[in-house]
């Protein structure tokens, strides 16, 4: 794995890793993940005991929204990569005492096998994660713990208190269009608001 750059997004805890690909006449090769490159990266300041425990994949039709999800106990961070398609990857700060509580960070990912690099988005614990799918897409991510339904929380993407203003106007327009037209699961439609989340006992785990 050869990390070319690490860029902070709108809320600096959310990062984009740019990973090199090595092309020749046959195609390309890349190391998708290495412990020493990710766990030892000074930008993340991870505990030396951190381990990625589970890998997930989703295939989505175009014009859908997945999320916004996060988990407490065990606390999960995620490293997200796009294999096929076109998405906006979204992270909402859900740390109740954070100065950027409710602020959205987002990054547009477009799968391009001809590119000399691949971008991956780091979603740390304390952020709700969502996939805003613009075209049919396949997404993979690894996470630092096992899924636990009892600790999972869903924030509705349609919560009017979500703060999208840190994003570019073009990205805001794409997101608002999907919020009005995209398909969502019943579970995600039933997600709670940020105001309700702050009243949950679980919210005290996020500082």
Backbone as JSON, one array per atom type, in Angstrom:
{
  "sequence": "XXXXXXXXXXXXXXXXXXXXXXXXXXXXXXXXXXXXXXXXXXXXXXXXXXXXXXXXXXXXXXXXXXXXXXXXXXXXXXXXXXXXXXXXXXXXXXXXXXXXXXXXXXXXXXXXXXXXXXXXXXXXXXXXXXXXXXXXXXXXXXXXXXXXXXXXXXXXXXXXXXXXXXXXXXXXXXXXXXXXXXXXXXXXXXXXXXXXXXXXXXXXXXX",
  "N": [[0.85, -1.18, 0.0], [0.69, 2.12, -0.96], [0.46, 5.15, 0.24], [-0.41, 8.16, -1.1], [-1.33, 10.65, -0.31], [-2.95, 12.27, 2.48], [-5.94, 13.73, 3.2], [-7.8, 16.12, 4.99], [-11.3, 16.4, 5.54], [-14.36, 18.39, 5.59], [-15.06, 18.46, 8.34], [-12.3, 18.0, 10.24], [-11.59, 15.48, 11.35], [-12.53, 13.52, 9.67], [-11.22, 11.82, 6.95], [-9.54, 11.59, 3.74], [-7.87, 9.07, 2.12], [-5.46, 8.79, -0.31], [-4.51, 6.33, -2.4], [-1.95, 4.63, -4.09], [-2.01, 3.2, -7.4], [-0.63, 0.66, -9.51], [0.05, 0.57, -12.74], [0.18, -1.37, -15.77], [0.49, -2.86, -19.04], [-1.39, -4.87, -18.71], [-3.28, -4.05, -16.92], [-3.98, -2.98, -13.65], [-2.37, -3.06, -10.4], [-2.95, -2.96, -6.91], [-2.3, -2.52, -3.44], [-4.78, -2.91, -1.21], [-5.14, -2.65, 1.53], [-3.11, -2.24, 4.43], [-1.9, -3.0, 7.62], [0.31, -1.6, 8.78], [0.42, 0.77, 7.33], [-2.07, 2.01, 7.7], [-2.93, 1.73, 10.48], [-0.67, 2.71, 11.66], [-0.6, 5.31, 10.8], [0.15, 8.71, 11.2], [-1.77, 10.7, 10.97], [-4.18, 9.67, 11.87], [-3.94, 8.89, 14.51], [-4.43, 6.5, 15.95], [-5.13, 4.0, 18.45], [-2.61, 1.65, 19.37], [-3.68, -0.85, 19.72], [-5.84, -1.04, 18.05], [-7.82, -2.78, 15.69], [-8.93, -3.96, 12.52], [-11.91, -5.6, 12.16], [-14.02, -6.6, 10.64], [-15.27, -6.96, 7.33], [-17.28, -5.47, 4.83], [-19.66, -5.43, 2.11], [-21.61, -3.7, -0.27], [-24.05, -3.63, -2.83], [-25.66, -1.37, -4.89], [-28.52, 0.06, -6.42], [-28.96, 2.88, -8.65], [-29.59, 6.26, -7.47], [-30.32, 6.06, -4.71], [-30.38, 6.15, -1.09], [-28.34, 5.13, 1.55], [-28.27, 4.88, 4.98], [-28.39, 7.28, 7.68], [-25.84, 5.79, 9.5], [-24.43, 4.63, 12.6], [-22.4, 3.13, 15.2], [-22.36, 2.27, 18.63], [-20.54, 0.67, 21.13], [-19.63, -2.3, 20.28], [-17.42, 0.48, 19.64], [-17.27, 1.85, 16.44], [-15.09, 2.48, 13.72], [-14.61, 3.26, 10.23], [-13.24, 2.33, 7.05], [-13.68, 3.27, 3.85], [-14.22, 2.2, 0.52], [-14.78, 2.63, -2.98], [-15.75, 0.44, -5.48], [-17.14, 0.11, -7.88], [-19.03, 2.45, -9.8], [-20.64, 5.53, -8.72], [-20.72, 7.74, -6.14], [-21.69, 9.82, -3.34], [-20.0, 10.05, -0.43], [-20.89, 10.3, 2.89], [-20.47, 11.82, 6.07], [-21.64, 12.47, 9.28], [-21.17, 14.52, 12.06], [-21.78, 13.27, 15.16], [-21.18, 13.65, 17.79], [-22.17, 14.72, 20.82], [-21.07, 16.91, 22.32], [-19.43, 18.19, 20.59], [-18.02, 20.92, 18.74], [-18.73, 20.92, 16.13], [-21.06, 19.5, 15.96], [-23.57, 17.79, 14.21], [-22.71, 18.69, 11.75], [-22.09, 18.11, 8.33], [-19.7, 16.2, 6.61], [-18.4, 15.41, 3.41], [-17.59, 13.46, 0.48], [-17.0, 13.04, -2.92], [-16.97, 10.09, -4.75], [-15.8, 8.46, -7.58], [-15.68, 5.66, -9.51], [-12.91, 4.7, -11.35], [-11.05, 2.87, -13.3], [-8.86, 3.54, -14.77], [-7.51, 5.51, -13.48], [-4.61, 6.71, -11.69], [-4.63, 6.29, -9.04], [-6.48, 5.45, -6.04], [-9.12, 6.65, -4.09], [-9.95, 6.55, -0.65], [-12.25, 6.72, 2.05], [-12.04, 7.75, 5.38], [-13.97, 7.12, 8.13], [-14.37, 8.1, 11.24], [-15.02, 6.85, 14.62], [-17.87, 8.26, 16.16], [-19.1, 9.53, 14.15], [-21.88, 9.55, 12.0], [-22.6, 7.51, 9.21], [-23.23, 7.65, 5.71], [-24.32, 6.56, 2.47], [-24.76, 8.12, -0.49], [-26.11, 7.37, -3.32], [-25.39, 7.87, -6.61], [-25.2, 6.61, -9.09], [-25.58, 3.16, -10.23], [-23.76, 1.15, -7.97], [-20.91, -0.35, -6.3], [-19.75, -0.92, -3.13], [-17.19, -1.28, -0.72], [-16.19, -1.77, 2.67], [-14.07, -1.73, 5.55], [-14.19, -2.36, 9.07], [-13.71, -1.4, 12.53], [-14.6, -3.28, 14.44], [-17.11, -5.72, 15.41], [-20.39, -5.96, 13.97], [-23.13, -4.86, 15.92], [-26.34, -5.03, 16.67], [-27.7, -4.01, 18.89], [-26.29, -1.8, 19.59], [-26.43, -0.13, 17.45], [-27.28, 2.86, 15.75], [-29.51, 4.9, 13.9], [-29.62, 7.84, 12.11], [-31.98, 9.96, 10.67], [-31.6, 10.91, 7.29], [-33.14, 12.99, 6.5], [-33.44, 14.8, 8.5], [-34.02, 18.03, 9.5], [-32.2, 19.56, 10.88], [-29.65, 18.85, 10.22], [-26.48, 19.94, 9.14], [-25.53, 21.05, 6.2], [-24.01, 23.03, 5.12], [-21.26, 23.34, 5.01], [-20.39, 22.14, 2.77], [-19.64, 22.13, -0.8], [-21.57, 24.12, -3.13], [-22.46, 22.71, -5.38], [-22.3, 20.06, -4.47], [-24.07, 20.16, -2.33], [-26.44, 20.62, -3.77], [-26.67, 18.2, -5.22], [-27.02, 16.39, -3.11], [-29.37, 17.36, -1.88], [-31.18, 16.97, -3.95], [-31.23, 14.16, -4.09], [-32.25, 13.66, -1.52], [-34.86, 14.38, -1.9], [-35.76, 12.69, -3.88], [-34.7, 10.09, -3.82], [-34.7, 6.51, -3.25], [-35.21, 4.85, -0.12], [-34.6, 2.61, 2.61], [-37.14, 1.25, 4.79], [-36.25, 1.16, 7.39], [-34.22, 3.13, 7.42], [-35.71, 5.4, 6.8], [-37.1, 5.61, 9.14], [-35.28, 6.57, 10.92], [-33.84, 8.38, 13.71], [-33.87, 11.82, 14.92], [-31.23, 14.3, 15.29], [-31.66, 15.74, 17.62], [-33.2, 13.96, 19.14], [-31.32, 11.91, 19.38], [-29.41, 13.08, 21.11], [-30.66, 12.8, 23.5], [-30.49, 10.15, 24.13], [-29.18, 7.58, 26.2], [-26.94, 6.28, 25.27], [-25.57, 8.29, 23.92], [-23.87, 9.49, 25.68], [-21.52, 8.13, 25.51], [-20.04, 9.24, 23.53], [-17.67, 11.61, 23.23]],
  "CA": [[0.0, 0.0, 0.0], [1.48, 3.35, -1.03], [-0.43, 6.29, 0.43], [0.13, 9.35, -1.74], [-1.7, 11.83, 0.46], [-4.07, 12.19, 3.41], [-6.59, 15.03, 3.19], [-8.92, 16.28, 5.92], [-12.52, 16.94, 4.93], [-14.92, 19.59, 6.18], [-14.7, 18.25, 9.75], [-10.98, 17.42, 9.97], [-11.44, 14.08, 11.78], [-12.86, 12.68, 8.51], [-10.05, 11.91, 6.06], [-9.47, 10.86, 2.47], [-6.58, 8.47, 1.8], [-5.22, 8.54, -1.74], [-3.65, 5.15, -2.46], [-1.39, 4.46, -5.45], [-2.16, 2.01, -8.22], [0.53, 0.44, -10.38], [-0.5, 0.16, -14.03], [0.98, -1.78, -16.92], [-0.36, -3.21, -20.17], [-2.41, -5.83, -18.32], [-4.26, -3.43, -16.03], [-3.27, -2.39, -12.52], [-2.31, -3.75, -9.12], [-2.83, -2.08, -5.74], [-2.55, -3.06, -2.1], [-5.96, -2.21, -0.71], [-5.03, -2.37, 2.96], [-1.98, -2.75, 5.21], [-1.93, -2.52, 9.0], [1.35, -0.63, 9.11], [0.15, 2.04, 6.67], [-3.29, 2.64, 8.24], [-2.9, 1.82, 11.94], [0.48, 3.52, 12.06], [-0.6, 6.63, 10.15], [0.1, 9.76, 12.24], [-2.98, 11.53, 10.82], [-5.33, 9.05, 12.53], [-3.68, 8.82, 15.96], [-5.15, 5.34, 16.46], [-4.51, 3.18, 19.49], [-1.87, 0.5, 18.79], [-4.5, -2.06, 19.85], [-6.92, -1.0, 17.06], [-7.78, -3.78, 14.63], [-10.11, -4.05, 11.67], [-12.49, -6.88, 12.52], [-15.09, -7.05, 9.75], [-15.34, -6.33, 6.01], [-18.64, -5.5, 4.29], [-19.83, -4.99, 0.73], [-22.99, -3.45, -0.68], [-24.33, -3.28, -4.22], [-26.82, -0.49, -4.84], [-29.04, 0.69, -7.62], [-28.77, 4.32, -8.65], [-30.56, 7.15, -6.85], [-30.79, 5.6, -3.41], [-29.61, 6.58, 0.08], [-28.15, 4.18, 2.65], [-27.78, 5.58, 6.17], [-27.06, 7.51, 8.23], [-25.67, 4.77, 10.54], [-23.21, 4.49, 13.39], [-22.54, 2.11, 16.25], [-21.71, 2.44, 19.93], [-20.42, -0.59, 21.88], [-18.32, -1.66, 20.22], [-17.3, 1.71, 18.86], [-16.78, 1.49, 15.11], [-14.59, 3.36, 12.68], [-14.7, 2.57, 8.94], [-12.46, 2.76, 5.9], [-14.64, 3.01, 2.77], [-13.72, 2.32, -0.85], [-15.74, 2.4, -4.05], [-15.23, -0.45, -6.51], [-17.85, 0.44, -9.12], [-20.11, 3.4, -9.71], [-20.5, 6.96, -8.44], [-21.43, 8.02, -4.9], [-21.2, 10.82, -2.38], [-19.85, 9.43, 0.87], [-21.28, 11.34, 3.84], [-20.24, 11.59, 7.5], [-22.24, 13.51, 10.12], [-20.64, 14.55, 13.41], [-22.86, 13.01, 16.13], [-20.64, 13.79, 19.13], [-23.02, 15.78, 21.36], [-20.34, 18.07, 22.83], [-18.53, 18.69, 19.56], [-18.34, 22.23, 18.15], [-19.28, 20.69, 14.78], [-22.17, 18.55, 16.06], [-24.56, 17.94, 13.15], [-22.1, 19.15, 10.5], [-21.82, 17.07, 7.34], [-18.55, 16.11, 5.72], [-18.77, 14.56, 2.27], [-16.59, 13.34, -0.58], [-17.52, 12.35, -4.11], [-16.14, 9.0, -5.24], [-16.15, 7.97, -8.91], [-14.8, 4.54, -9.84], [-12.23, 4.87, -12.63], [-9.93, 1.92, -13.29], [-7.71, 4.13, -15.47], [-6.84, 6.47, -12.61], [-3.35, 6.26, -11.1], [-4.82, 6.21, -7.59], [-7.81, 5.17, -5.52], [-9.41, 7.38, -2.87], [-10.72, 5.85, 0.37], [-12.7, 7.68, 3.06], [-11.95, 7.32, 6.77], [-15.09, 7.58, 8.94], [-14.01, 7.71, 12.6], [-16.07, 6.73, 15.62], [-18.46, 9.56, 16.48], [-19.71, 10.08, 12.93], [-22.85, 8.71, 11.3], [-22.13, 7.32, 7.83], [-24.26, 7.41, 4.71], [-23.96, 6.45, 1.06], [-25.71, 8.77, -1.39], [-25.74, 6.65, -4.54], [-25.8, 8.6, -7.81], [-25.29, 5.62, -10.16], [-25.38, 1.82, -9.66], [-22.43, 1.19, -7.34], [-20.48, -1.4, -5.38], [-18.94, -0.31, -2.09], [-16.64, -2.15, 0.31], [-15.52, -1.09, 3.77], [-13.64, -2.5, 6.71], [-14.56, -1.65, 10.29], [-12.89, -1.75, 13.68], [-15.38, -4.03, 15.4], [-18.19, -6.49, 14.82], [-21.71, -5.33, 14.02], [-23.95, -5.17, 17.09], [-27.6, -4.33, 16.46], [-28.13, -3.3, 20.1], [-25.57, -0.53, 19.69], [-26.54, 0.61, 16.2], [-28.2, 4.01, 15.73], [-29.74, 5.48, 12.58], [-30.09, 9.22, 12.04], [-32.64, 10.15, 9.39], [-30.97, 11.92, 6.44], [-34.09, 14.08, 6.26], [-33.48, 15.68, 9.66], [-33.83, 19.42, 9.04], [-31.12, 20.22, 11.62], [-28.34, 18.49, 9.66], [-25.83, 21.13, 8.6], [-24.86, 20.74, 4.93], [-23.48, 24.28, 4.56], [-19.81, 23.29, 4.84], [-20.12, 21.49, 1.48], [-19.77, 22.99, -1.98], [-22.95, 24.3, -3.6], [-22.8, 21.61, -6.29], [-22.53, 18.86, -3.67], [-25.33, 20.38, -1.63], [-27.55, 20.44, -4.72], [-26.81, 16.77, -5.5], [-27.56, 15.75, -1.92], [-30.77, 17.76, -1.68], [-31.97, 16.3, -4.98], [-31.43, 12.78, -3.65], [-33.13, 13.66, -0.35], [-36.23, 14.55, -2.36], [-36.17, 11.73, -4.92], [-34.06, 8.78, -3.71], [-35.31, 5.43, -2.48], [-34.58, 4.53, 1.15], [-35.24, 1.51, 3.32], [-38.05, 1.66, 5.86], [-35.43, 1.37, 8.59], [-33.54, 4.42, 7.35], [-36.74, 6.43, 6.89], [-37.53, 5.71, 10.53], [-34.18, 7.02, 11.75], [-34.15, 9.43, 14.66], [-33.26, 13.13, 14.69], [-30.09, 14.61, 16.15], [-32.2, 16.16, 18.91], [-33.56, 12.74, 19.87], [-30.08, 11.2, 19.69], [-28.75, 13.69, 22.27], [-31.38, 12.38, 24.69], [-30.21, 8.75, 24.36], [-28.1, 7.29, 27.14], [-25.75, 5.91, 24.49], [-24.85, 9.46, 23.44], [-22.84, 9.86, 26.66], [-20.29, 7.43, 25.15], [-19.35, 10.04, 22.53], [-17.18, 12.85, 23.82]],
  "C": [[0.89, 1.24, 0.0], [0.52, 4.53, -0.94], [0.25, 7.54, -0.12], [-0.16, 10.61, -0.96], [-2.82, 11.47, 1.43], [-4.65, 13.59, 3.53], [-7.73, 15.04, 4.2], [-10.11, 16.87, 5.18], [-13.07, 18.08, 5.78], [-14.8, 19.61, 7.7], [-13.4, 17.46, 9.72], [-10.77, 15.98, 10.42], [-11.74, 13.11, 10.64], [-11.79, 12.9, 7.45], [-10.3, 11.19, 4.74], [-8.03, 10.4, 2.27], [-6.5, 8.28, 0.3], [-4.13, 7.48, -1.86], [-3.21, 4.9, -3.9], [-1.83, 3.15, -6.08], [-0.95, 1.9, -9.15], [0.03, -0.2, -11.67], [0.59, -0.41, -14.94], [0.01, -2.2, -18.01], [-1.48, -4.18, -19.84], [-3.55, -5.21, -17.53], [-3.53, -2.76, -14.89], [-3.26, -3.35, -11.34], [-2.25, -2.7, -8.02], [-3.0, -2.9, -4.47], [-3.68, -2.25, -1.49], [-5.8, -1.82, 0.74], [-3.77, -2.99, 3.53], [-2.06, -2.14, 6.61], [-0.92, -1.4, 9.25], [1.09, 0.73, 8.49], [-1.05, 2.77, 7.28], [-3.18, 2.81, 9.75], [-1.75, 2.68, 12.43], [0.48, 4.92, 11.49], [-0.76, 7.74, 11.2], [-1.13, 10.65, 12.14], [-4.14, 10.99, 11.64], [-5.18, 8.96, 14.04], [-4.46, 7.65, 16.6], [-4.38, 4.65, 17.58], [-3.76, 2.02, 18.83], [-2.64, -0.81, 18.9], [-5.66, -2.09, 18.85], [-6.73, -2.1, 16.02], [-9.06, -3.7, 13.81], [-10.65, -5.47, 11.76], [-13.46, -7.45, 11.49], [-15.02, -6.27, 8.44], [-16.74, -6.52, 5.44], [-18.65, -5.0, 2.85], [-21.3, -4.75, 0.46], [-23.02, -3.13, -2.17], [-25.65, -2.5, -4.22], [-27.23, -0.04, -6.23], [-28.78, 2.2, -7.54], [-29.9, 5.05, -7.95], [-31.2, 6.52, -5.6], [-29.91, 6.21, -2.33], [-29.55, 5.43, 1.07], [-27.61, 4.97, 3.84], [-28.8, 6.6, 6.65], [-26.87, 6.62, 9.47], [-24.38, 4.98, 11.32], [-23.48, 3.51, 14.51], [-21.74, 2.49, 17.48], [-21.7, 1.09, 20.62], [-20.65, -1.83, 21.01], [-18.32, -0.43, 19.31], [-16.64, 1.4, 17.52], [-16.23, 2.69, 14.36], [-14.56, 2.56, 11.39], [-13.72, 3.18, 7.94], [-13.22, 2.3, 4.66], [-13.96, 3.17, 1.42], [-14.82, 1.97, -1.83], [-15.09, 1.53, -5.12], [-15.84, -0.13, -7.87], [-18.85, 1.55, -8.83], [-19.71, 4.82, -9.35], [-21.35, 7.28, -7.21], [-20.92, 9.31, -4.27], [-21.18, 10.13, -1.02], [-19.99, 10.51, 1.94], [-20.99, 10.9, 5.27], [-20.8, 12.77, 8.28], [-21.65, 13.41, 11.53], [-21.79, 14.38, 14.4], [-22.33, 13.02, 17.56], [-21.35, 14.97, 19.81], [-22.29, 17.03, 21.82], [-19.38, 18.67, 21.82], [-18.99, 20.05, 19.04], [-18.94, 22.09, 16.77], [-20.39, 19.64, 14.81], [-23.2, 18.84, 14.97], [-24.01, 18.39, 11.82], [-21.78, 17.97, 9.6], [-20.46, 17.28, 6.68], [-18.94, 15.18, 4.58], [-17.66, 14.58, 1.23], [-17.18, 12.53, -1.72], [-16.51, 11.32, -4.58], [-16.67, 8.53, -6.58], [-15.17, 6.85, -9.25], [-14.23, 4.73, -11.24], [-10.98, 4.0, -12.62], [-8.71, 2.46, -14.02], [-6.94, 5.12, -14.6], [-5.59, 5.86, -11.98], [-3.45, 6.1, -9.58], [-6.25, 5.81, -7.29], [-7.99, 5.96, -4.24], [-10.28, 6.52, -1.95], [-11.05, 6.84, 1.49], [-12.66, 7.04, 4.44], [-13.08, 7.96, 7.56], [-14.81, 7.17, 10.38], [-15.23, 7.52, 13.49], [-16.56, 8.13, 16.02], [-19.09, 10.24, 15.29], [-20.69, 9.06, 12.35], [-22.49, 8.69, 9.82], [-23.29, 7.05, 6.9], [-23.68, 7.34, 3.31], [-25.08, 7.08, 0.24], [-25.33, 8.31, -2.8], [-26.29, 7.37, -5.76], [-26.01, 7.67, -8.99], [-25.15, 4.23, -9.54], [-23.93, 1.64, -9.21], [-22.19, -0.05, -6.48], [-19.46, -0.8, -4.42], [-18.44, -1.4, -1.14], [-16.1, -1.28, 1.44], [-15.14, -2.08, 4.85], [-13.91, -1.68, 7.95], [-13.85, -2.23, 11.49], [-13.68, -2.43, 14.79], [-16.46, -4.81, 14.69], [-19.51, -5.73, 14.93], [-22.47, -5.81, 15.25], [-25.24, -4.36, 16.99], [-28.05, -3.53, 17.67], [-27.44, -1.95, 20.24], [-25.67, 0.33, 18.45], [-27.58, 1.72, 16.32], [-28.3, 4.51, 14.3], [-30.29, 6.9, 12.75], [-30.77, 9.4, 10.69], [-31.91, 11.21, 8.56], [-31.87, 13.13, 6.2], [-34.27, 14.98, 7.48], [-33.13, 17.1, 9.22], [-32.69, 20.12, 9.77], [-29.74, 19.79, 11.15], [-27.77, 19.71, 8.94], [-25.0, 20.75, 7.37], [-24.05, 21.92, 4.4], [-21.97, 24.29, 4.39], [-19.43, 22.72, 3.47], [-20.22, 22.49, 0.35], [-21.23, 23.07, -2.41], [-23.37, 23.15, -4.52], [-23.09, 20.33, -5.5], [-23.82, 18.99, -2.87], [-26.52, 20.14, -2.54], [-27.77, 18.96, -5.02], [-27.44, 16.04, -4.32], [-29.02, 16.1, -1.73], [-31.69, 17.14, -2.74], [-32.25, 14.86, -4.57], [-32.36, 12.71, -2.44], [-34.6, 13.76, -0.76], [-36.7, 13.4, -3.24], [-35.69, 10.31, -4.68], [-34.91, 7.79, -2.95], [-34.51, 5.2, -1.21], [-35.3, 3.35, 1.77], [-36.19, 2.07, 4.38], [-37.28, 1.96, 7.14], [-34.77, 2.74, 8.57], [-34.54, 5.57, 7.4], [-37.15, 6.67, 8.33], [-36.41, 6.16, 11.47], [-34.57, 8.2, 12.62], [-33.49, 10.75, 14.26], [-32.04, 13.3, 15.59], [-30.56, 15.02, 17.54], [-32.56, 14.96, 19.77], [-32.31, 11.98, 20.28], [-29.42, 11.77, 20.94], [-29.42, 13.27, 23.58], [-31.13, 10.91, 25.02], [-29.07, 8.59, 25.36], [-26.81, 6.96, 26.4], [-24.93, 7.12, 24.06], [-23.76, 9.9, 24.4], [-21.52, 9.16, 26.38], [-19.45, 8.25, 24.16], [-18.95, 11.37, 23.14], [-16.16, 13.48, 22.88]]
}
